[in-house]
Amino acid sequence: MTPDPARAAPRPLSLTDALREGIIRGDFVPNQRLIESDLTAQYRVSRSAVRDALSELAVEGLVQRVQNRGARVRSVSIEEAVEIIEVRSAVEALCAKKAAECVTDAQVLELRETGQKMQDAVATGELEHYSSLNKRLHRRIVEISGQLTASATIERLRAQSVRHQFRLAMQPGRAAVSLPEHLEIIEAIAARNPEKAVRLMETHMDSIALAISNTGR
């Protein structure tokens, strides 16, 4: 049996990865100061390693560095998170279009297998696994599209809104809403229908933006 990459044994986390996951999970809250000496002791690494990790996360938009005041977790408001999703919508719709234009038979099979695994995860209530497959599907569509510039843009934007999306993904009932949207996108790409793929991806991203907006009410 071919192992499922979404369930494969995780690679050892770098300090950057560990801090990123901590921010996403809420271990570090928005506006919390990230004190180098505390992180050095907590993760048993050098201060230079902490500085490098914080610099990487600042580039991703997860950490804010203020001169003479150190680093803190950047607070992304719901309004800003919605803006980020709206920008991503345009870029990911382009990728869905390009993927539909150049997808191979083997890639169609791969996308459909991912869709089936997403259905299984929802049926068994494995929300974290579903969230992992969700990210995998979006990234694979971008990879199939061959849009390297779009890929880099999406990753930067995703990092900034990922905490909001993680919280959204864990909400009861959310997966049941997003699953049919993902399956329709897969089938539009499989049918090599660029116009439909664009429309469905835009609808899906609009759904995410609306759901995030509603979490603030």
Summary of the structure (lengths in Angstrom):
residues: 217
radius of gyration: 18.3
end to end distance: 45.9
largest distance: 55.6
contacts: 648
relative contact order: 0.14
helix: 74%
strand: 5%
